[in-house]
Amino acid sequence: MTDIHRRKLLHNLSIFGTASAVGGLLPSWARSATPGLNHTLQTVSGSEIRLKLERARWPIDGKLGNAITINGTLPGPIIRLKEGQNVKLVVENHLDETSSIHWHGLLVPFQMDGVPGVTFPGIPAHSTFEYEFELKQSGTYWYHSHSGLQEQEGLYGPIIIEPKDPDPVQFDRDYVIILSDYSFIRPETLFKRLKGQSGVFNYQRQTISGLLAGKDQTLAERIEWAKSLMDPTDASDITGAVYSFLINGHGPKDNWTGLFTPGERVRLRFINAGAQMVFNVRIPGLKMTVVAADGLNIRPVEVDEFQIANAETYDIIVQPIEDKAYTLVSEAVDRSGMGAATLAPRLGMTAPVPSLRERPLATMKDMGMDMSGMSIGGADTAGHDMSSMSMDHGSMEMTSVHPPGMAPPKPRGSDIMADMGGMEMSMRDPANAPQIKLGPGVQTISPMPMDRTGDTGQGLESVGHRVLVYKDLVALEPNPDTRTPTRALEIRLTGNMERFMWGFDGRKFSETTGPYTFATGERVRVTLVNDTMMAHPIHLHGHFFDLVIGAPQDHKPRKHTVAVLPGGKVSWDFTAETGDWAFHCHMLYHMHAGMFQVFAVRPRDGGAQ
């Protein structure tokens, strides 16, 4: 038994403290049956917390793999804190390489944000770094490495911040549910193979036999898609053939079990710590009431299923009445596999695990070419008059704005002054933005990107029950800043799937000419336009932004990460805070391939940060 196995087993035994429970607590490598593993995540708290990073061998469904653990566990321990307190987090890097920890979703001074090369140099091998900051919020968050591909190997964990005021969410029991993807192949090898052949791990492509059987696309459709170098089955780059999907560090065979007493209100705090996979979450037989998104309270929404993109968090309430087990399912967006765990009154109980549903196929809508809502006769299918819509792009003013006292950035994307009160928005003029065709060889430009915040997400359009969408979200508390934005910035999400190159506005990070620049306190409307065939969860460090989705003006849902569906666009307003803030796709291999940038925010008077 290795040291990491011993620590894991002893931790499990310490939770219950009785020899009679040993048979149900042994992990899969030490037992022949799997009656249910209630491995409550380790919890650390206090004003000073130490986190020890080290490499180890970790068991997944009975097989040992390489991992990076935090305090000897995967995921790392729950850091449980209190809103308003000051905390010191001492990170001991016992790795043979530089590491880091980013406090995802936390509003911290940018020097404490934990991004090597942007906010600090990183934590050198075999050294210690102290983070210290005041907690300005409450809710469900998480932490992870921002160095190389370490996050894929297990360097992540949850953060729970208790509110200083009474919690508006009532519950009897509380569990963190951290979802992730794990591969027994080293992440550097995965990335190298993706660069060599982007579809190397997509084992779900349409086959000749499928074509002959009339499944999926017709031959004519497939030929057209092939001309565009597009694969309608590639939703996540890496599939379940390579990944194991974990819940709280355990594979489906480990059967992690969360206990409840029938009638209790159980709070489940979902965190998608997956490096590359978006998950569809459901608990067959139970309704789920969503009460928080990205750590902040929302007006409760009852659903049967929700899609959670990389780095998002959702808190839900379930209230199982019957004395029986329920299966918690985190199905991969491409339906190539699933994570599975159990909610039950007692250890050892199980419930049926649903079969994988049919994999989704991308459509013309995902290429930004959906014509279903358009009509040549001057009206769309909803009957709205479109005859006055001007398609004259040549008269648009493309004025670049930058904070006073700072050198203006070179033109990148579209930085457009707009009368936000009257919502006079400009359409992109390709002739005025040739930079979009530079950089990593942009594969396509969505000709008709549309707002898809009312869509359920890929593969959930016809599941026959209610699925959460962004337009369901309404903030419970009033927004702190309801000023009208004074500037509009459009950022295109671009890439080349065949060459596995990703970037913003046609350039990967190494090719950019400078950061996006803002003035401290400036109110800006950002519109993300996805010119690719894949969804991208985009994260802005150090800020919450208000989604522009039709919610009440002062109760817009506030998030730190938003998924932009293929051929879609999402707008949000934010108030710029001083510092240098990472801005990137949270699919780890997309960020590593270049979909990364910096929001540089400086005081208007040019003073020190």
HELIX and SHEET records of a PDB file:
HELIX    1   1 ASP A    3  PHE A   16  1                                  14    
HELIX    2   2 ALA A   19  ALA A   21  5                                   3    
HELIX    3   3 VAL A   22  LEU A   25  1                                   4    
HELIX    4   4 SER A   28  ALA A   30  5                                   3    
HELIX    5   5 PHE A  110  MET A  112  5                                   3    
HELIX    6   6 GLN A  150  GLU A  153  5                                   4    
HELIX    7   7 PRO A  187  GLY A  196  1                                  10    
HELIX    8   8 ILE A  208  LEU A  212  1                                   5    
HELIX    9   9 LEU A  219  LYS A  227  1                                   9    
HELIX   10  10 PRO A  252  ASP A  254  5                                   3    
HELIX   11  11 MET A  364  MET A  367  5                                   4    
HELIX   12  12 PRO A  430  ASN A  432  5                                   3    
HELIX   13  13 PRO A  434  LYS A  437  5                                   4    
HELIX   14  14 TYR A  470  ASP A  472  5                                   3    
HELIX   15  15 PHE A  509  GLU A  511  5                                   3    
HELIX   16  16 LEU A  588  HIS A  592  1                                   5    
SHEET    1   A 5 THR A  43  SER A  45  0                                        
SHEET    2   A 5 ILE A  78  LYS A  82  1                                        
SHEET    3   A 5 TYR A 156  GLU A 162  1                                        
SHEET    4   A 5 GLY A 139  HIS A 144 -1                                        
SHEET    5   A 5 HIS A 102  HIS A 104 -1                                        
SHEET    1   B 4 LYS A  63  ILE A  70  0                                        
SHEET    2   B 4 GLU A  48  ILE A  60 -1                                        
SHEET    3   B 4 ASN A  86  ASN A  93  1                                        
SHEET    4   B 4 SER A 127  GLU A 134 -1                                        
SHEET    1   C 6 TYR A 243  ILE A 247  0                                        
SHEET    2   C 6 ARG A 173  SER A 183 -1                                        
SHEET    3   C 6 VAL A 266  ASN A 272  1                                        
SHEET    4   C 6 THR A 313  VAL A 318 -1                                        
SHEET    5   C 6 MET A 288  ALA A 293 -1                                        
SHEET    6   C 6 LEU A 296  VAL A 303 -1                                        
SHEET    1   D 5 THR A 257  LEU A 259  0                                        
SHEET    2   D 5 MET A 338  ALA A 344  1                                        
SHEET    3   D 5 TYR A 326  ALA A 332 -1                                        
SHEET    4   D 5 PHE A 279  ARG A 282 -1                                        
SHEET    5   D 5 PHE A 306  ILE A 308 -1                                        
SHEET    1   E 3 SER A 414  ILE A 416  0                                        
SHEET    2   E 3 ARG A 487  ASN A 496 -1                                        
SHEET    3   E 3 MET A 501  PHE A 504 -1                                        
SHEET    1   F 5 SER A 414  ILE A 416  0                                        
SHEET    2   F 5 ARG A 487  ASN A 496 -1                                        
SHEET    3   F 5 ARG A 523  ASN A 530  1                                        
SHEET    4   F 5 GLY A 568  THR A 575 -1                                        
SHEET    5   F 5 MET A 450  ASP A 451  1                                        
SHEET    1   G 6 SER A 414  ILE A 416  0                                        
SHEET    2   G 6 ARG A 487  ASN A 496 -1                                        
SHEET    3   G 6 ARG A 523  ASN A 530  1                                        
SHEET    4   G 6 GLY A 568  THR A 575 -1                                        
SHEET    5   G 6 PHE A 545  LEU A 547 -1                                        
SHEET    6   G 6 ARG A 558  LYS A 559 -1                                        
SHEET    1   H 5 TYR A 516  ALA A 519  0                                        
SHEET    2   H 5 PHE A 596  ARG A 602  1                                        
SHEET    3   H 5 GLY A 579  CYS A 585 -1                                        
SHEET    4   H 5 HIS A 536  LEU A 540 -1                                        
SHEET    5   H 5 THR A 561  VAL A 564 -1                                        
END                                                                             
